[in-house]
Amino acid sequence: MTTAFILKSFLELALICLLIYGFMKEEKVIAFEQKVWRILFVNYRRYCRKKRYAKMQKNRDFRVVNGGGNTPAPRKRARGTTHVA
């Protein structure tokens, strides 16, 4: 017997045992599946939300910067006007 054949036989036996256990404890298996699905779904939503917030933060980081030391001083604005950058 080779190692591959022994490993394959062991995995088949484990699969059969798990299948029998699943038929006997069906409610517990269904509850476990729902719990795993919920965990995956919540973490995926959290991942998407984190990615979306990072993109929003990147867009907010736009700043107007003066070019260098040789640029003239900014002009005074008239009172009541707004400047949007």
C-alpha atoms as one frame of an Amber mdcrd trajectory, in Angstrom:
protein
   0.000   0.000   0.000   1.304   3.371  -0.922   0.988   6.510   1.182  -1.338
   8.110  -1.366  -3.724   5.134  -1.243  -3.748   5.142   2.581  -4.402   8.885
   2.645  -7.188   8.582   0.071  -8.834   5.731   2.030  -8.623   7.714   5.270
 -10.234  10.789   3.664 -13.038   8.664   2.194 -13.717   7.086   5.586 -13.739
  10.519   7.263 -16.161  11.826   4.612 -18.533   8.902   5.197 -18.414   9.436
   8.969 -19.126  13.159   8.572 -22.011  12.410   6.226 -23.580  10.009   8.731
 -23.068  12.536  11.543 -24.708  15.207   9.368 -27.810  13.040   8.884 -28.040
  12.301  12.606 -27.501  15.876  13.832 -29.144  17.775  11.007 -30.340  20.731
  13.118 -26.857  21.357  14.506 -25.299  21.184  11.046 -27.843  23.642   9.633
 -27.255  26.035  12.550 -23.497  25.783  11.983 -23.881  26.477   8.248 -26.035
  29.533   8.954 -23.523  30.803  11.496 -20.628  30.417   9.055 -22.635  32.110
   6.286 -23.502  35.020   8.594 -19.852  35.443   9.626 -18.699  35.470   5.999
 -21.436  37.886   4.937 -20.770  40.338   7.792 -17.028  40.308   7.196 -17.511
  40.853   3.449 -19.774  43.834   4.115 -17.251  45.174   6.640 -14.461  44.767
   4.042 -16.473  46.618   1.392 -17.379  49.403   3.823 -13.735  49.816   4.886
 -12.647  49.956   1.254 -15.328  52.537   0.457 -14.319  54.724   3.438 -10.661
  54.558   2.392 -11.602  55.732  -1.086 -13.674  58.579   0.363 -10.807  59.578
   2.663  -8.405  59.586  -0.274 -10.708  61.981  -2.131 -10.973  64.243   0.932
  -7.207  64.613   1.233  -7.100  67.089  -1.662  -5.354  70.210  -0.422  -4.362
  73.448  -2.137  -0.658  74.043  -1.556   1.332  77.153  -2.406   3.965  76.332
  -5.017   7.172  77.717  -3.554   8.891  80.647  -1.918   8.675  82.891  -5.006
   4.893  82.971  -5.237   3.131  86.229  -4.403   1.064  86.539  -1.248  -2.620
  85.679  -1.643  -4.926  88.576  -2.436  -7.445  89.701   0.108 -10.984  88.671
  -0.685 -13.999  90.898  -0.441 -16.041  90.340   2.666 -18.898  87.882   2.307
 -17.419  85.895  -0.583 -16.456  82.283  -0.282 -13.595  80.371  -1.809 -14.112
  76.733  -2.672 -11.068  74.586  -3.480
